[in-house]
Amino acid sequence: MAENDNISWDDIKALFAETDRKFQETDRKFQETDRKFQETDLQFKETDRKLDKRFNELYGLFSSQWGRLVESLVEGDLVRILQERGIEVGQTARRVKGSHEGKSYEFDIIARNGTEVVTVEVKTTLKPKHIYEFLEKMGSFKTWVKEYAPNTVYGAVAFLQADAGAEQMAENKGLFVIRATGDSAAIVNKADFVPREF
C-alpha cells in the first residue's frame, strides 16, 4: 500500500485550507504591492509636475532675457538702419505697453520722429504665425496708441533666425525685415522695397 493511501479527508481539507490561506496571503501582498505602485506613480506624477513647472519657469526666464538681448541689439542700430532707408527717426522706445477698452497691448520697439513711426516686433526665431499676429496688432496700432494716429506708421519684424520663409512673407506683407547678427542689425528687404503704411 502506497503512503498516499493513508491521507485522510481531514488531511486533504487541511491542505486545501493551508493552500487557500497562502493564496489569500499572496493576494494581500499583491494588493499591498499594487497600492505601493500607485503611491509611487502619484509621487512620480507630482515630481514630473514640479519639474515641468520649474522647466517652464526657467525656459520663460531664458526666453525673456534672450528676447531682451535681441531687442537691445536691434534698438542700438535701428535709428541708423532706418535713416539709411530714408526714414529720419530720431527716438526709440522699448516695451511700450498699454490698455485700450480692457485689452492689453505691448509693442517691442517704437522708432519715431515728428511725422513717421516704425513699430518693430522682435523675435529670436521668426515664424509665419508671428507675422499674422503682428499684422493684427498693427491694424489696431493707431486706435491703441492715439498719439501716433496722425503719423505715417510702418511695421517691421526683427529676428536672429527665421523659419518657413517667414522673412519673405514679412516682406510680401509690406513689413521691414531686420536681421540681427552677432553685433549689429540690418534691413534685408530688397533695395526697391516699399513699406506698407498702417
TAWOTA-V303655 format. One record per residue. N is the residue number from 1. RES is the residue in three letters. OMEGA is omega in degrees with one decimal (NA if undefined). D_FIRST is the distance of its C-alpha to the first C-alpha in Angstrom with 1 decimal. Layout:
n = (N	N)
res = (RES	RES)
omega = (OMEGA	OMEGA)
d_first = (D_FIRST	D_FIRST)
This chain:
n = (1	2	3	4	5	6	7	8	9	10	11	12	13	14	15	16	17	18	19	20	21	22	23	24	25	26	27	28	29	30	31	32	33	34	35	36	37	38	39	40	41	42	43	44	45	46	47	48	49	50	51	52	53	54	55	56	57	58	59	60	61	62	63	64	65	66	67	68	69	70	71	72	73	74	75	76	77	78	79	80	81	82	83	84	85	86	87	88	89	90	91	92	93	94	95	96	97	98	99	100	101	102	103	104	105	106	107	108	109	110	111	112	113	114	115	116	117	118	119	120	121	122	123	124	125	126	127	128	129	130	131	132	133	134	135	136	137	138	139	140	141	142	143	144	145	146	147	148	149	150	151	152	153	154	155	156	157	158	159	160	161	162	163	164	165	166	167	168	169	170	171	172	173	174	175	176	177	178	179	180	181	182	183	184	185	186	187	188	189	190	191	192	193	194	195	196	197	198)
res = (MET	ALA	GLU	ASN	ASP	ASN	ILE	SER	TRP	ASP	ASP	ILE	LYS	ALA	LEU	PHE	ALA	GLU	THR	ASP	ARG	LYS	PHE	GLN	GLU	THR	ASP	ARG	LYS	PHE	GLN	GLU	THR	ASP	ARG	LYS	PHE	GLN	GLU	THR	ASP	LEU	GLN	PHE	LYS	GLU	THR	ASP	ARG	LYS	LEU	ASP	LYS	ARG	PHE	ASN	GLU	LEU	TYR	GLY	LEU	PHE	SER	SER	GLN	TRP	GLY	ARG	LEU	VAL	GLU	SER	LEU	VAL	GLU	GLY	ASP	LEU	VAL	ARG	ILE	LEU	GLN	GLU	ARG	GLY	ILE	GLU	VAL	GLY	GLN	THR	ALA	ARG	ARG	VAL	LYS	GLY	SER	HIS	GLU	GLY	LYS	SER	TYR	GLU	PHE	ASP	ILE	ILE	ALA	ARG	ASN	GLY	THR	GLU	VAL	VAL	THR	VAL	GLU	VAL	LYS	THR	THR	LEU	LYS	PRO	LYS	HIS	ILE	TYR	GLU	PHE	LEU	GLU	LYS	MET	GLY	SER	PHE	LYS	THR	TRP	VAL	LYS	GLU	TYR	ALA	PRO	ASN	THR	VAL	TYR	GLY	ALA	VAL	ALA	PHE	LEU	GLN	ALA	ASP	ALA	GLY	ALA	GLU	GLN	MET	ALA	GLU	ASN	LYS	GLY	LEU	PHE	VAL	ILE	ARG	ALA	THR	GLY	ASP	SER	ALA	ALA	ILE	VAL	ASN	LYS	ALA	ASP	PHE	VAL	PRO	ARG	GLU	PHE)
omega = (-178.4	-178.2	-178.8	179.5	-178.6	-179.1	-179.3	176.8	178.1	177.6	179.6	178.2	178.6	177.6	177.8	179.0	178.6	178.3	178.3	178.4	179.8	176.4	179.3	177.8	177.5	178.1	177.6	179.4	176.6	178.9	177.8	177.3	178.2	177.8	179.2	176.5	179.1	177.1	178.9	178.1	176.9	178.5	177.2	179.8	178.2	177.2	177.7	179.6	179.7	178.7	178.0	179.8	-178.9	178.4	179.6	177.5	-179.7	178.7	177.9	178.3	179.5	-178.8	179.9	-179.2	178.6	178.7	178.6	177.8	179.3	176.9	179.7	179.2	-179.0	-177.3	-179.1	-178.8	-169.6	-179.2	-178.8	-174.2	175.1	178.0	176.3	177.5	174.6	177.7	-171.8	176.6	-179.2	-177.7	174.0	175.1	179.7	174.8	177.4	-175.2	176.2	179.6	178.2	-179.7	176.4	179.8	-179.9	175.9	174.9	174.6	-173.3	179.5	172.0	175.5	-173.7	165.8	-177.3	-174.2	-176.5	178.7	172.3	178.9	-173.8	172.7	-175.9	177.3	173.4	174.5	-178.4	178.9	179.5	-179.4	178.1	179.1	-179.9	-179.9	-179.3	178.4	177.0	177.3	-178.3	176.9	-179.9	-172.2	-176.3	176.0	-177.4	-176.5	-169.2	-178.7	178.4	-178.2	-179.8	-175.6	167.1	-174.7	175.9	176.5	178.2	171.3	178.5	-174.1	171.2	178.0	-177.6	178.0	168.0	177.2	-176.9	-179.2	177.6	177.8	179.6	179.0	178.7	178.9	175.6	179.7	168.8	-179.4	-175.9	177.0	175.4	177.6	-174.4	-175.8	-179.8	177.6	-179.5	172.9	-175.6	175.7	175.6	-177.3	-178.4	-178.5	175.7	-177.8	176.5	175.0	178.6	NA)
d_first = (0.0	3.9	6.6	8.4	6.8	8.7	11.9	14.5	17.5	19.7	17.9	18.5	22.0	22.6	21.6	24.0	26.6	26.5	26.7	29.5	31.3	31.1	32.5	35.3	36.1	36.3	38.5	40.7	41.0	42.0	44.5	45.9	46.2	47.9	50.3	51.1	51.7	54.0	55.9	56.2	57.4	60.0	61.1	61.5	63.5	65.7	66.2	67.1	69.5	71.2	71.4	72.8	75.4	76.4	76.6	78.8	81.0	81.4	82.0	84.6	86.3	86.3	87.6	90.2	91.5	91.4	93.3	95.9	96.4	97.0	99.4	101.4	101.6	102.9	105.2	106.8	108.0	108.4	112.2	113.0	111.0	112.2	115.8	115.3	114.5	117.7	116.2	118.1	115.6	116.3	113.6	109.9	107.5	103.8	101.1	103.5	101.6	102.5	101.6	103.3	102.5	99.2	98.1	97.8	98.9	99.2	101.2	100.3	103.9	107.2	110.2	113.6	117.4	119.8	119.1	115.9	112.3	109.3	105.9	103.1	99.4	97.5	94.0	92.1	90.6	92.6	90.7	92.1	90.9	93.0	96.1	95.4	94.9	98.0	100.1	99.0	100.1	103.4	104.1	104.3	106.0	109.5	108.2	106.0	108.5	111.7	114.0	113.4	114.0	117.5	116.3	115.3	111.5	109.4	105.7	103.9	100.4	99.6	96.4	94.9	92.9	92.6	89.8	90.0	93.8	94.6	97.7	99.2	98.2	100.0	103.1	103.0	102.9	106.1	104.6	105.7	102.8	102.7	100.3	99.7	99.3	98.7	102.0	103.9	103.9	105.7	106.4	104.9	106.4	108.5	112.2	113.4	110.8	112.3	110.3	109.6	111.5	109.5)
